[in-house]
């Protein structure tokens, strides 16, 4: 099949008709068009006001759908799984986001590719570094492996020097 390749991030932190969050993510993967590969499902701490841990993964899809058409398809899958629009970062049965597209960048009010916040989210970059380590971010030029390493590298804590003491 020819077409475009996309990275889609999947997340769930609420039980749905398929079971717990990991089961919801697994079932959602089966509903996606043109699956090429997927990363293992991992758990992550919630962002914002939610207190429930998330099940997250990322997949590579190949499809002839345009970015807008894929977004519509993803929103339809979310609705089929019981997703309702509500509080930002609240509990959800399923969250599907287009992170990257082989066609580069999209800048529209309802769709931004690359996803504006993916570079700061380990729960997106960790799976991405496994399934597409050499994919380059069209904005920074860095690979997913490099972005993940930058995000997760240990930073040293500056030493405090007390007056009268040497370094």
DSSP file (Angstrom, degrees, kcal/mol; ACC not computed):
  #  RESIDUE AA STRUCTURE BP1 BP2  ACC     N-H-->O    O-->H-N    N-H-->O    O-->H-N    TCO  KAPPA ALPHA  PHI   PSI    X-CA   Y-CA   Z-CA
    1    1 A X              0   0    0      0, 0.0     2,-0.2     0, 0.0    62,-0.0   0.000 360.0 360.0 360.0 129.8    0.0    0.0    0.0
    2    2 A X        +     0   0    0     60,-0.0     2,-0.3    62,-0.0    60,-0.0  -0.534 360.0  88.6 -92.9 166.4    1.4    3.4   -0.9
    3    3 A X  S    S-     0   0    0     -2,-0.2    61,-0.3    61,-0.1     2,-0.3  -0.978  74.2 -35.9 145.9-156.9    0.6    6.5    1.0
    4    4 A X  E     -A   63   0A   0     59,-3.0    59,-2.4    -2,-0.3     2,-0.4  -0.674  44.9-132.0-101.2 155.1    1.9    8.5    3.9
    5    5 A X  E     -A   62   0A   0     -2,-0.3    97,-2.9    57,-0.2     2,-0.3  -0.908  26.9-174.1-106.4 137.6    3.4    7.2    7.2
    6    6 A X  E     -AB  61 101A   0     55,-2.6    55,-2.5    -2,-0.4     2,-0.5  -0.934  23.2-140.1-127.9 150.3    2.1    8.6   10.4
    7    7 A X  E     -AB  60 100A   0     93,-2.3    92,-3.1    -2,-0.3    93,-1.1  -0.969  25.5-172.9-104.7 125.4    3.1    8.3   14.1
    8    8 A X  E     -AB  59  98A   0     51,-2.3    51,-2.4    -2,-0.5     2,-0.4  -0.980  12.1-148.5-120.6 130.3    0.0    8.1   16.3
    9    9 A X  E     -AB  58  97A   0     88,-2.8    88,-2.2    -2,-0.4     2,-0.4  -0.794  13.3-162.4 -95.5 139.9    0.2    8.2   20.1
   10   10 A X  E     +AB  57  96A   0     47,-2.7    47,-2.0    -2,-0.4     2,-0.3  -0.956  13.2 168.6-123.1 140.9   -2.5    6.3   22.0
   11   11 A X  E     +AB  56  95A   0     84,-1.8    84,-2.4    -2,-0.4     2,-0.3  -0.997   9.1 175.2-150.5 151.5   -3.4    6.7   25.7
   12   12 A X  E     +A   55   0A   0     43,-1.6    43,-2.8    -2,-0.3    81,-0.2  -0.978  14.2 168.3-151.8 141.6   -6.1    5.6   28.1
   13   13 A X        +     0   0    0     79,-2.5     2,-0.4    -2,-0.3    80,-0.2   0.103  64.4  71.1-139.3  24.3   -6.6    6.0   31.8
   14   14 A X  S    S-     0   0    0     78,-0.7    -1,-0.1    79,-0.2    10,-0.1  -1.000  82.2-108.6-141.7 140.7  -10.1    4.9   32.3
   15   15 A X        +     0   0    0     -2,-0.4     5,-0.2    -3,-0.1     2,-0.2  -0.356  43.1 172.9 -62.6 141.7  -11.9    1.6   32.0
   16   16 A X  B >   -E   19   0B   0      3,-2.8     3,-1.3     4,-0.1    66,-0.1  -0.620  52.3 -67.6-134.6-163.5  -14.1    1.1   29.0
   17   17 A X  T 3  S+     0   0    0     64,-0.3     3,-0.1     1,-0.3    -2,-0.1   0.677 130.2  53.3 -69.4 -15.3  -16.0   -1.7   27.4
   18   18 A X  T 3  S-     0   0    0      1,-0.3     2,-0.3    63,-0.1    -1,-0.3   0.570 118.4-104.3 -92.3 -10.6  -12.8   -3.6   26.5
   19   19 A X  B <   -E   16   0B   0     -3,-1.3    -3,-2.8     4,-0.1    -1,-0.3  -0.944  68.8  -0.7 127.5-149.7  -11.5   -3.5   30.0
   20   20 A X  S  > S-     0   0    0     -2,-0.3     4,-2.2    -5,-0.2     3,-0.4  -0.052  87.3 -81.2 -71.4 178.2   -8.8   -1.5   31.8
   21   21 A X  H  > S+     0   0    0      1,-0.2     4,-2.3     2,-0.2     5,-0.2   0.859 129.3  50.4 -52.7 -43.8   -6.7    1.2   30.1
   22   22 A X  H  > S+     0   0    0      1,-0.2     4,-2.4     2,-0.2    -1,-0.2   0.890 111.2  49.8 -64.3 -37.4   -4.1   -1.3   28.5
   23   23 A X  H  > S+     0   0    0     -3,-0.4     4,-2.4     2,-0.2    -1,-0.2   0.871 109.4  51.9 -67.7 -36.0   -7.0   -3.3   27.1
   24   24 A X  H  X S+     0   0    0     -4,-2.2     4,-2.3     2,-0.2    -2,-0.2   0.921 110.8  47.5 -64.8 -43.6   -8.6   -0.2   25.7
   25   25 A X  H  X S+     0   0    0     -4,-2.3     4,-2.1     2,-0.2    -2,-0.2   0.922 111.8  50.5 -63.9 -44.0   -5.3    0.8   24.0
   26   26 A X  H  X S+     0   0    0     -4,-2.4     4,-1.2     1,-0.2    -2,-0.2   0.924 112.2  46.7 -60.1 -45.4   -4.9   -2.7   22.6
   27   27 A X  H  X S+     0   0    0     -4,-2.4     4,-0.7     1,-0.2    -1,-0.2   0.877 110.0  54.0 -65.1 -37.4   -8.4   -2.7   21.2
   28   28 A X  H >X S+     0   0    0     -4,-2.3     3,-1.0     1,-0.2     4,-0.5   0.881 101.2  59.1 -65.1 -37.9   -7.9    0.7   19.7
   29   29 A X  H >< S+     0   0    0     -4,-2.1     3,-1.3     1,-0.3    -1,-0.2   0.901 102.5  53.9 -57.2 -40.8   -4.8   -0.4   17.8
   30   30 A X  H 3< S+     0   0    0     -4,-1.2    -1,-0.3     1,-0.2    -2,-0.2   0.736 105.0  55.2 -66.2 -22.1   -6.9   -3.0   16.1
   31   31 A X  H << S+     0   0    0     -3,-1.0    -1,-0.2    -4,-0.7     2,-0.2   0.504  88.2  99.6 -88.3  -5.2   -9.3   -0.3   14.9
   32   32 A X  S X< S-     0   0    0     -3,-1.3     3,-0.5    -4,-0.5     2,-0.3  -0.571  75.1-116.6 -87.6 146.1   -6.5    1.8   13.2
   33   33 A X  T 3  S+     0   0    0     -2,-0.2    29,-0.1     1,-0.2    -1,-0.1  -0.587  84.4   2.7 -80.9 138.2   -5.9    1.8    9.5
   34   34 A X  T 3  S-     0   0    0     -2,-0.3    28,-2.8     1,-0.2    -1,-0.2   0.834  73.8-164.3  67.4  40.0   -2.6    0.5    8.0
   35   35 A X  E <   +C   61   0A   0     -3,-0.5    26,-0.2    26,-0.2    -1,-0.2  -0.378  18.1 169.4 -61.5 126.0   -0.7   -0.6   11.1
   36   36 A X  E     -     0   0A   0     24,-3.3     2,-0.3     1,-0.4    25,-0.2   0.813  63.1 -22.6 -99.5 -50.0    3.0   -1.0   10.3
   37   37 A X  E     -C   60   0A   0     23,-1.2    23,-2.6     2,-0.0    -1,-0.4  -0.982  55.4-152.3-158.8 160.9    4.4   -1.5   13.8
   38   38 A X  E     -C   59   0A   0     -2,-0.3    21,-0.2    21,-0.2     2,-0.2  -0.979  14.8-127.4-140.8 154.0    3.7   -0.7   17.4
   39   39 A X        -     0   0    0     19,-2.3    88,-0.1    -2,-0.3     3,-0.1  -0.592  44.0 -87.6 -91.4 158.4    5.7   -0.1   20.6
   40   40 A X        -     0   0    0     -2,-0.2     2,-0.3     1,-0.1    18,-0.2  -0.315  49.5-103.3 -60.6 150.4    5.0   -1.9   23.9
   41   41 A X        -     0   0    0     16,-0.1     2,-0.3    -3,-0.1    16,-0.2  -0.618  44.7-173.9 -76.9 133.9    2.4   -0.4   26.1
   42   42 A X  E     -D   56   0A   0     14,-2.9    14,-3.3    -2,-0.3     2,-0.4  -0.848  20.4-123.5-123.7 161.2    3.8    1.4   29.0
   43   43 A X  E     +D   55   0A   0     -2,-0.3     2,-0.3    12,-0.2    12,-0.2  -0.825  30.4 179.9-104.7 149.1    2.3    3.1   32.0
   44   44 A X  E     -D   54   0A   0     10,-2.0    10,-2.8    -2,-0.4     2,-0.1  -0.975  32.6 -96.8-145.2 157.4    2.8    6.7   32.9
   45   45 A X        -     0   0    0     -2,-0.3     8,-0.1     8,-0.2    78,-0.1  -0.395  49.7-103.3 -69.3 149.4    1.9    9.3   35.5
   46   46 A X        -     0   0    0      5,-0.1     2,-0.3     4,-0.1    -1,-0.1  -0.337  25.6-135.7 -72.8 156.9   -1.1   11.5   34.6
   47   47 A X    >   -     0   0    0     42,-0.1     3,-0.8    43,-0.1    -1,-0.0  -0.819  67.6  -2.6-103.8 151.8   -0.7   15.2   33.5
   48   48 A X  T 3  S-     0   0    0     -2,-0.3    41,-0.1     1,-0.2    42,-0.1  -0.307 123.3 -21.3  70.7-150.1   -2.9   17.8   35.0
   49   49 A X  T 3  S+     0   0    0     39,-0.4    -1,-0.2     2,-0.0    41,-0.1   0.628 100.9 107.7 -77.6 -14.4   -5.8   17.1   37.4
   50   50 A X    <   -     0   0    0     39,-0.9    -4,-0.1    -3,-0.8    40,-0.1  -0.317  47.6-166.8 -66.1 146.6   -6.3   13.4   36.6
   51   51 A X        +     0   0    0      2,-0.1     2,-0.3    -6,-0.1    -1,-0.1   0.476  56.7  98.7-109.4  -5.8   -5.1   11.0   39.3
   52   52 A X  S    S-     0   0    0     -7,-0.1     2,-0.1     1,-0.1    -2,-0.1  -0.662  75.0-118.6 -89.4 136.2   -5.3    7.8   37.2
   53   53 A X        -     0   0    0     -2,-0.3     2,-0.3    -8,-0.1    -8,-0.2  -0.369  30.9-127.5 -67.9 150.3   -2.2    6.3   35.6
   54   54 A X  E     - D   0  44A   0    -10,-2.8   -10,-2.0    -2,-0.1     2,-0.5  -0.703   4.1-142.3 -99.7 149.7   -2.2    6.1   31.8
   55   55 A X  E     +AD  12  43A   0    -43,-2.8   -43,-1.6    -2,-0.3     2,-0.3  -0.971  36.9 179.6-101.2 125.0   -1.5    3.2   29.5
   56   56 A X  E     +AD  11  42A   0    -14,-3.3   -14,-2.9    -2,-0.5     2,-0.3  -0.926  16.0 150.1-130.7 151.5    0.4    4.7   26.5
   57   57 A X  E     -A   10   0A   0    -47,-2.0   -47,-2.7    -2,-0.3     2,-0.3  -0.947  28.1-133.1-159.0 178.3    2.0    3.5   23.3
   58   58 A X  E     -A    9   0A   0     -2,-0.3   -19,-2.3   -49,-0.2     2,-0.3  -0.984  17.2-165.4-138.2 149.9    2.8    4.8   19.8
   59   59 A X  E     -AC   8  38A   0    -51,-2.4   -51,-2.3    -2,-0.3     2,-0.5  -0.933  18.6-131.7-131.9 155.7    2.2    3.2   16.4
   60   60 A X  E     -AC   7  37A   0    -23,-2.6   -24,-3.3    -2,-0.3   -23,-1.2  -0.944  28.8-171.7-103.8 129.6    3.4    3.7   12.8
   61   61 A X  E     -AC   6  35A   0    -55,-2.5   -55,-2.6    -2,-0.5     2,-0.5  -0.917  14.6-158.0-118.7 146.5    0.6    3.7   10.3
   62   62 A X  E     +A    5   0A   0    -28,-2.8     2,-0.3    -2,-0.4   -57,-0.2  -0.990  32.3 145.6-123.0 123.4    0.7    3.7    6.5
   63   63 A X  E     -A    4   0A   0    -59,-2.4   -59,-3.0    -2,-0.5     7,-0.1  -0.984  56.4-128.5-152.7 156.8   -2.4    5.0    4.8
   64   64 A X  S    S+     0   0    0     -2,-0.3   -61,-0.1   -61,-0.3     2,-0.1   0.448  74.8 117.4 -85.7  -0.9   -3.5    7.0    1.8
   65   65 A X        -     0   0    0    -61,-0.1   -61,-0.2     1,-0.1    -2,-0.2  -0.395  67.6-123.2 -67.0 142.4   -5.6    9.2    4.1
   66   66 A X     >  -     0   0    0      1,-0.1     4,-2.8    -2,-0.1     5,-0.2  -0.356  32.6-101.3 -72.3 164.5   -4.6   12.9    4.2
   67   67 A X  H  > S+     0   0    0      1,-0.2     4,-2.4     2,-0.2     5,-0.2   0.913 125.2  49.1 -55.4 -43.0   -3.8   14.3    7.7
   68   68 A X  H  > S+     0   0    0      2,-0.2     4,-2.1     1,-0.2    -1,-0.2   0.916 112.3  47.6 -63.4 -42.3   -7.2   15.9    7.9
   69   69 A X  H  > S+     0   0    0      2,-0.2     4,-2.2     1,-0.2    -2,-0.2   0.889 111.6  50.2 -67.0 -39.3   -8.9   12.6    6.9
   70   70 A X  H  X S+     0   0    0     -4,-2.8     4,-2.9     2,-0.2    -1,-0.2   0.913 108.3  53.4 -64.8 -41.0   -6.8   10.6    9.4
   71   71 A X  H  X S+     0   0    0     -4,-2.4     4,-2.5    -5,-0.2    -2,-0.2   0.928 109.1  48.7 -58.8 -44.8   -7.7   13.1   12.2
   72   72 A X  H  X S+     0   0    0     -4,-2.1     4,-2.0     1,-0.2    -1,-0.2   0.914 111.6  50.1 -60.2 -42.2  -11.4   12.6   11.4
   73   73 A X  H  X S+     0   0    0     -4,-2.2     4,-2.1     2,-0.2    -2,-0.2   0.916 110.9  48.8 -62.1 -44.3  -10.9    8.8   11.5
   74   74 A X  H  X S+     0   0    0     -4,-2.9     4,-2.5     1,-0.2    -2,-0.2   0.902 110.3  50.6 -64.2 -41.3   -9.1    9.0   14.9
   75   75 A X  H  X S+     0   0    0     -4,-2.5     4,-2.2     1,-0.2    -1,-0.2   0.875 109.1  52.3 -64.7 -36.5  -11.8   11.2   16.4
   76   76 A X  H  X S+     0   0    0     -4,-2.0     4,-2.3     2,-0.2    -1,-0.2   0.902 109.1  49.3 -65.1 -40.8  -14.4    8.7   15.2
   77   77 A X  H  X S+     0   0    0     -4,-2.1     4,-1.7     2,-0.2    -2,-0.2   0.930 109.0  52.9 -63.5 -44.9  -12.5    5.8   16.9
   78   78 A X  H  <>S+     0   0    0     -4,-2.5     5,-2.7     1,-0.2     3,-0.3   0.926 110.6  47.4 -55.1 -45.3  -12.3    7.8   20.1
   79   79 A X  H ><5S+     0   0    0     -4,-2.2     3,-1.7     1,-0.2    -1,-0.2   0.896 107.4  55.5 -64.5 -40.4  -16.1    8.3   20.0
   80   80 A X  H 3<5S+     0   0    0     -4,-2.3    -1,-0.2     1,-0.3    -2,-0.2   0.824 107.2  51.7 -60.2 -30.1  -16.7    4.6   19.3
   81   81 A X  T 3<5S-     0   0    0     -4,-1.7    -1,-0.3    -3,-0.3   -64,-0.3   0.415 128.6 -98.7 -87.8   1.2  -14.6    3.9   22.5
   82   82 A X  T < 5 +     0   0    0     -3,-1.7     2,-0.3     1,-0.3    -3,-0.2   0.614  64.7 161.1  95.1  13.3  -16.8    6.3   24.5
   83   83 A X      < -     0   0    0     -5,-2.7     2,-0.4    -6,-0.2    -1,-0.3  -0.516  15.6-172.4 -70.4 131.4  -14.6    9.4   24.5
   84   84 A X        -     0   0    0     -2,-0.3     2,-0.1     0, 0.0     9,-0.1  -0.974  30.0-108.5-123.1 140.1  -16.5   12.5   25.3
   85   85 A X        +     0   0    0     -2,-0.4     2,-0.2     1,-0.1     3,-0.1  -0.447  64.9 120.4 -65.2 135.8  -15.1   16.0   25.1
   86   86 A X        +     0   0    0     -2,-0.1     3,-0.1     1,-0.1    -1,-0.1  -0.713  54.7   3.0-163.6-145.8  -14.5   17.4   28.6
   87   87 A X  S >  S-     0   0    0     -2,-0.2     3,-1.9     1,-0.1    -1,-0.1  -0.310  76.2-105.3 -62.4 134.0  -11.9   18.7   30.9
   88   88 A X  T 3  S+     0   0    0      1,-0.3   -39,-0.4    -3,-0.1    -1,-0.1  -0.387 103.8   6.2 -61.3 134.5   -8.5   19.0   29.4
   89   89 A X  T 3  S+     0   0    0      1,-0.2   -39,-0.9   -41,-0.1    -1,-0.3   0.648 100.3 137.7  65.3  17.6   -6.2   16.3   30.8
   90   90 A X    <   -     0   0    0     -3,-1.9    -1,-0.2     1,-0.2   -43,-0.1  -0.196  67.0 -64.1 -79.6-179.6   -9.1   14.6   32.6
   91   91 A X        +     0   0    0     -3,-0.1     2,-0.3   -79,-0.1    -1,-0.2  -0.396  62.1 178.4 -64.7 142.0   -9.7   10.9   32.7
   92   92 A X        -     0   0    0      1,-0.1   -79,-2.5    -3,-0.1   -78,-0.7  -0.998  38.7-140.7-149.7 146.0  -10.4    9.4   29.2
   93   93 A X  S    S+     0   0    0     -2,-0.3     2,-0.3     1,-0.3   -79,-0.2   0.892  92.6   2.8 -68.8 -39.6  -11.2    6.0   27.8
   94   94 A X        -     0   0    0    -82,-0.1     2,-0.4   -16,-0.1    -1,-0.3  -0.981  55.4-174.4-154.3 136.5   -9.1    6.8   24.7
   95   95 A X  E     -B   11   0A   0    -84,-2.4   -84,-1.8    -2,-0.3     2,-0.5  -0.991  10.1-175.5-130.7 123.4   -6.9    9.6   23.4
   96   96 A X  E     +B   10   0A   0     -2,-0.4     2,-0.4   -86,-0.2   -86,-0.2  -0.982   6.1 178.1-121.4 126.4   -5.4    9.4   19.9
   97   97 A X  E     -B    9   0A   0    -88,-2.2   -88,-2.8    -2,-0.5     2,-0.6  -0.991  29.9-131.4-131.3 134.7   -3.0   12.0   18.6
   98   98 A X  E     +B    8   0A   0     -2,-0.4   -90,-0.2   -90,-0.2    14,-0.1  -0.752  31.1 172.6 -77.7 121.9   -1.2   12.4   15.3
   99   99 A X  E     +     0   0A   0    -92,-3.1    16,-1.7    -2,-0.6    15,-0.8   0.861  59.1   5.5 -98.0 -49.3    2.4   13.1   16.4
  100  100 A X  E     -B    7   0A   0    -93,-1.1   -93,-2.3    14,-0.2    -1,-0.3  -0.934  56.3-160.7-138.5 158.6    4.4   13.0   13.1
  101  101 A X  E >   -B    6   0A   0      3,-0.5     3,-2.3    -2,-0.3   -95,-0.2  -0.998  26.7-130.5-141.7 137.1    3.7   12.7    9.4
  102  102 A X  T 3  S+     0   0    0    -97,-2.9   -96,-0.1    -2,-0.3     3,-0.1   0.684 107.0  66.3 -63.0 -15.8    6.0   11.7    6.6
  103  103 A X  T 3  S-     0   0    0    -98,-0.3     2,-0.6     1,-0.2    -1,-0.3   0.478 106.4-127.4 -83.4  -2.8    4.8   14.7    4.7
  104  104 A X    <   +     0   0    0     -3,-2.3    -3,-0.5     2,-0.0     2,-0.3  -0.840  58.8   9.1 104.6-118.6    6.4   17.1    7.2
  105  105 A X        -     0   0    0     -2,-0.6     2,-0.4    -3,-0.1     9,-0.2  -0.769  44.0-171.9-113.8 150.2    4.4   19.8    8.9
  106  106 A X  E     -F  113   0C   0      7,-2.8     7,-2.2    -2,-0.3     2,-0.4  -0.994   2.9-174.3-133.9 132.8    0.7   20.9    9.1
  107  107 A X  E     +F  112   0C   0     -2,-0.4     2,-0.3     5,-0.2     5,-0.2  -0.838  29.0 133.1-130.8  94.5   -0.4   24.1   10.7
  108  108 A X  E >   -F  111   0C   0      3,-2.4     3,-0.5    -2,-0.4    -2,-0.1  -0.917  66.0-106.3-134.2 160.1   -4.2   24.5   10.9
  109  109 A X  T 3  S+     0   0    0     -2,-0.3     3,-0.1     1,-0.2    -1,-0.1   0.894 120.6  33.0 -56.0 -40.5   -6.4   25.5   13.8
  110  110 A X  T 3  S+     0   0    0      1,-0.2     2,-0.4    -3,-0.0    -1,-0.2   0.516 124.1  41.9 -95.2  -5.3   -7.6   22.0   14.4
  111  111 A X  E <   +F  108   0C   0     -3,-0.5    -3,-2.4     2,-0.0     2,-0.5  -0.947  53.9 176.3-150.1 122.5   -4.5   20.1   13.4
  112  112 A X  E     -F  107   0C   0     -2,-0.4     2,-0.4    -5,-0.2     4,-0.2  -0.982  21.6-144.0-127.8 120.5   -0.8   20.7   14.1
  113  113 A X  E    S+F  106   0C   0     -7,-2.2    -7,-2.8    -2,-0.5     2,-0.2  -0.999  87.5  41.9-127.5 128.0    1.8   18.2   13.0
  114  114 A X  S    S-     0   0    0    -15,-0.8   -14,-0.2    -2,-0.4   -15,-0.1   0.532 111.0-108.3 -65.7 157.0    4.3   17.7   14.6
  115  115 A X    >   -     0   0    0    -16,-1.7     3,-1.2    -2,-0.2     4,-0.3  -0.374  27.6-128.0 -56.4 130.3    2.2   17.6   17.7
  116  116 A X  T 3  S+     0   0    0      1,-0.2     3,-0.2    -4,-0.2    -1,-0.1   0.769 100.4  34.2 -58.3 -29.3    3.2   20.8   19.6
  117  117 A X  T >  S+     0   0    0      1,-0.1     3,-1.7     2,-0.1    -1,-0.2   0.388  83.2 102.9-108.8   4.5    4.1   19.2   22.9
  118  118 A X  G X  S+     0   0    0     -3,-1.2     3,-1.4     1,-0.3     7,-0.3   0.812  73.6  64.1 -63.2 -28.7    5.5   15.8   21.9
  119  119 A X  G 3  S+     0   0    0     -4,-0.3    -1,-0.3     1,-0.3    -2,-0.1   0.686 104.7  47.1 -68.2 -16.3    9.1   16.8   22.5
  120  120 A X  G <  S+     0   0    0     -3,-1.7     2,-0.6     1,-0.1    -1,-0.3   0.301  94.8  87.8-105.7   7.6    8.4   17.3   26.3
  121  121 A X    X>  -     0   0    0     -3,-1.4     4,-2.7    -4,-0.2     3,-1.4  -0.902  50.3-170.4-119.7 109.2    6.5   14.0   26.9
  122  122 A X  H 3> S+     0   0    0     -2,-0.6     4,-2.9     1,-0.3     5,-0.4   0.846  88.5  64.5 -62.2 -33.9    8.4   10.9   27.8
  123  123 A X  H 34 S+     0   0    0      1,-0.2    -1,-0.3     2,-0.2     4,-0.2   0.636 113.1  35.1 -69.3 -11.0    5.3    8.8   27.3
  124  124 A X  H <> S+     0   0    0     -3,-1.4     4,-1.8    -6,-0.2    -2,-0.2   0.773 120.5  45.6-100.2 -46.7    5.4    9.8   23.6
  125  125 A X  H  X S+     0   0    0     -4,-2.7     4,-2.8    -7,-0.3     5,-0.2   0.846 105.5  59.8 -69.9 -34.0    9.1    9.9   23.0
  126  126 A X  H  X S+     0   0    0     -4,-2.9     4,-0.8    -5,-0.2    -1,-0.2   0.961 111.9  38.4 -61.9 -51.0   10.0    6.6   24.8
  127  127 A X  H >> S+     0   0    0     -5,-0.4     4,-1.9     1,-0.2     3,-0.6   0.896 116.2  54.0 -65.6 -35.8    7.8    4.5   22.5
  128  128 A X  H 3X S+     0   0    0     -4,-1.8     4,-2.9     1,-0.2    -2,-0.2   0.894 102.5  56.4 -62.8 -40.1    8.8    6.6   19.5
  129  129 A X  H 3< S+     0   0    0     -4,-2.8     4,-0.3    15,-0.2    -1,-0.2   0.767 110.0  47.9 -64.1 -23.6   12.5    6.0   20.2
  130  130 A X  H << S+     0   0    0     -4,-0.8     3,-0.2    -3,-0.6    -2,-0.2   0.871 122.4  29.0 -82.5 -39.7   11.8    2.2   20.0
  131  131 A X  H  < S+     0   0    0     -4,-1.9    -2,-0.2     1,-0.2    -3,-0.2   0.693 137.9  18.1 -99.5 -19.3    9.7    2.1   16.8
  132  132 A X    ><  +     0   0    0     -4,-2.9     3,-1.3    -5,-0.2    12,-0.5  -0.326  67.9 155.7-145.9  57.5   11.1    5.1   14.8
  133  133 A X  T 3  S+     0   0    0     -4,-0.3    12,-2.0     1,-0.3    13,-0.4   0.785  78.4  44.0 -61.8 -28.4   14.5    6.0   16.4
  134  134 A X  T 3  S+     0   0    0      9,-0.2    -1,-0.3    10,-0.2     2,-0.2   0.480  80.8 119.2 -97.3  -2.2   15.9    7.6   13.2
  135  135 A X    <   -     0   0    0     -3,-1.3     9,-1.3    -7,-0.2     2,-0.4  -0.466  60.9-135.9 -64.0 129.2   12.7    9.6   12.3
  136  136 A X  B     -G  143   0D   0      7,-0.2     2,-0.4    -2,-0.2     7,-0.3  -0.735   8.4-121.6 -95.4 135.6   13.7   13.3   12.3
  137  137 A X     >  -     0   0    0      5,-3.2     4,-2.6    -2,-0.4     5,-0.1  -0.596  20.3-142.1 -66.6 123.5   11.6   16.0   13.8
  138  138 A X  T  4 S+     0   0    0     -2,-0.4    -1,-0.1     1,-0.2   -33,-0.1   0.670  97.0  48.0 -67.6 -14.1   10.9   18.4   10.9
  139  139 A X  T  4 S+     0   0    0      3,-0.1    -1,-0.2   -35,-0.1    -2,-0.0   0.909 126.6  19.9 -89.3 -50.3   11.2   21.4   13.3
  140  140 A X  T  4 S-     0   0    0      2,-0.2    -2,-0.2     3,-0.0     3,-0.1   0.700  90.1-132.4 -94.8 -21.0   14.5   20.6   15.2
  141  141 A X     <  +     0   0    0     -4,-2.6     2,-0.2     1,-0.3    -3,-0.1   0.417  63.3 131.7  81.4  -2.3   16.1   18.1   12.8
  142  142 A X        -     0   0    0     -5,-0.1    -5,-3.2    -6,-0.1    -1,-0.3  -0.520  58.5-117.1 -83.7 151.3   16.8   15.8   15.7
  143  143 A X  B  >  -G  136   0D   0     -7,-0.3     4,-2.7    -2,-0.2    -7,-0.2  -0.363  27.0-109.3 -78.7 165.4   15.9   12.1   15.6
  144  144 A X  H  > S+     0   0    0     -9,-1.3     4,-2.6   -12,-0.5   -15,-0.2   0.889 121.8  54.0 -62.1 -38.3   13.4   10.6   18.0
  145  145 A X  H  > S+     0   0    0    -12,-2.0     4,-2.4     2,-0.2    -1,-0.2   0.923 110.4  46.3 -61.0 -43.9   16.3    8.8   19.8
  146  146 A X  H  > S+     0   0    0    -13,-0.4     4,-2.5     2,-0.2    -2,-0.2   0.918 112.3  49.7 -66.1 -43.1   18.1   12.2   20.3
  147  147 A X  H  X S+     0   0    0     -4,-2.7     4,-2.1     1,-0.2    -2,-0.2   0.915 112.5  47.8 -61.7 -42.2   15.0   13.9   21.5
  148  148 A X  H  X S+     0   0    0     -4,-2.6     4,-2.3     2,-0.2    -2,-0.2   0.917 111.2  50.4 -65.3 -42.5   14.3   11.2   24.0
  149  149 A X  H  X S+     0   0    0     -4,-2.4     4,-1.4     1,-0.2    -2,-0.2   0.906 111.0  49.2 -62.4 -40.7   17.9   11.2   25.2
  150  150 A X  H  < S+     0   0    0     -4,-2.5    -1,-0.2     1,-0.2    -2,-0.2   0.894 112.9  47.8 -64.3 -39.4   17.7   15.0   25.7
  151  151 A X  H  < S+     0   0    0     -4,-2.1    -2,-0.2     1,-0.2    -1,-0.2   0.871 121.0  34.3 -70.0 -36.5   14.5   14.7   27.6
  152  152 A X  H  < S+     0   0    0     -4,-2.3    -1,-0.2    -5,-0.1    -2,-0.2   0.477  84.8 120.6-103.0  -3.1   15.6   12.0   29.9
  153  153 A X     <  -     0   0    0     -4,-1.4     2,-0.3    -5,-0.2    -3,-0.0  -0.295  69.7-107.6 -65.2 147.3   19.3   12.7   30.5
  154  154 A X        -     0   0    0      1,-0.0     2,-0.5     0, 0.0    -1,-0.1  -0.531  30.5-151.3 -73.4 136.6   20.3   13.3   34.0
  155  155 A X        -     0   0    0     -2,-0.3     2,-0.1    -3,-0.1    -1,-0.0  -0.920  16.4-121.6-110.0 136.2   21.2   16.8   34.8
  156  156 A X        -     0   0    0     -2,-0.5     2,-0.5     1,-0.1     3,-0.0  -0.471  22.1-122.5 -76.3 147.7   23.7   17.6   37.5
  157  157 A X        -     0   0    0     -2,-0.1    -1,-0.1     1,-0.1     2,-0.0  -0.762  33.8-109.7 -87.5 130.2   22.6   19.7   40.4
  158  158 A X        -     0   0    0     -2,-0.5     2,-0.3     1,-0.1    -1,-0.1  -0.335  32.8-119.3 -61.7 138.3   24.7   22.8   40.8
  159  159 A X        -     0   0    0      1,-0.0     2,-0.6     8,-0.0    -1,-0.1  -0.562  19.9-132.2 -77.3 140.3   27.0   22.7   43.8
  160  160 A X        -     0   0    0     -2,-0.3     2,-0.6     7,-0.0    -1,-0.0  -0.822  15.9-151.9 -92.4 127.3   26.5   25.4   46.4
  161  161 A X        -     0   0    0     -2,-0.6     2,-0.4     3,-0.0     6,-0.1  -0.887   7.5-146.6-102.2 123.4   29.7   27.1   47.5
  162  162 A X    >   -     0   0    0     -2,-0.6     3,-2.6     4,-0.2    -2,-0.0  -0.708  34.6 -94.0 -88.7 137.7   29.6   28.5   51.0
  163  163 A X  T 3  S+     0   0    0     -2,-0.4    -1,-0.1     1,-0.3     3,-0.1  -0.207 112.6  22.5 -52.3 132.8   31.7   31.6   51.6
  164  164 A X  T 3  S+     0   0    0      1,-0.3     2,-0.4    -3,-0.0    -1,-0.3   0.280 103.0 101.6  92.5 -10.4   35.1   30.8   52.8
  165  165 A X    <   -     0   0    0     -3,-2.6    -1,-0.3     1,-0.0     2,-0.1  -0.851  68.3-127.4-107.4 144.5   35.0   27.2   51.5
  166  166 A X              0   0    0     -2,-0.4    -4,-0.2    -3,-0.1    -1,-0.0  -0.320 360.0 360.0 -79.7 168.2   36.8   26.1   48.4
  167  167 A X              0   0    0     -6,-0.1    -1,-0.1    -2,-0.1    -8,-0.0   0.496 360.0 360.0 -68.9 360.0   35.2   24.2   45.5
